[in-house]
Amino acid sequence: MNLLIAIIPVALFSALAFWKLSSLLFMLVAGGSLILGLAWYDAYTTELGLTIGMILIGYSLVCLGFAFRCIFWVEEESEE
């Protein structure tokens, strides 16, 4: 039950990160979802628990990719 409560801040910070496109928030969500994904299978040792844990670990990699995009890929202004 504690992990179900712990997913709420990850979801809220995730929505805020996609809304503001902030690299710091994406890195915070990546760390939280990685830790949550690694702890999920320890608490729920079923096939569904393994699946949700792997999805959370994959989501942390996606968030790190978005953080990389926010840091290094800056859109250029057009000269019109």
N, C-alpha and C positions, 0 to 999 in steps of 0.2 A: 504493500500500500504506500510505502514511503516513496518508491520510485514513481508511482503515478502522480504523487504530489510534486516530485522534483521535475517532472516534464513540463509543468505549467510555466516556470520561469524561462525554460528553454524556448517554449513556444512564443511567449510574449516578447522576449529579446529577439527572436527570429523575425517576428512580424515587424518590430521596430527597425531591425537591420535592413530588411528589404524595403521598408518605407523610406528610410533616410539614406540608404546606400553608404553606410559608414563601415570602414574597414575594421575599426576597433570593435564594433558590435558584432561583426561577422566572426572575428577571432574569439570573442567571448562565447558566442553561440557554438563555435566549433569545439572549444575546450569543454564546454558543458555537455554537449551531445556526445563527445568521445567518452568522457567519464561515465555518463549515463548509459551509453551503449555497452561499455565494458562491464558495468555492474548489473545490467539487466539480466543476463543469462545466469549469473550467480543467484539471483533471487527467484527467477522463473525458469526452471530447468526442463523446459519442454521445447518442442520444435518451434512453436510460436514465439517463445522467449528468445530462442536463437535467432529467429528471423527478425524480430524487432530490434534486437541488439545489433545485428549486422546492418540493418537499415539506418540506425542511429550513427553507426561508425561511418557508413557511406555518406550520410548527410553532413557529418563533420568535415569530410574531405571536400564536399561541394561548397560548404561555407568557407573553407580555406581558399578554394578557387575564386570565389567571389571577393574575398578579402584581397587576394593578389590582383584581381581585376581593378578593384577600387584604388589600390595603391599605385599601380604602374601604368594602367591604360587610361590616359587622360584624353578626352575628346578634344580635337582641334577646332578652333573657331573658323568659320568660313570667311573668305575675304570678299564679300559682296557689298 
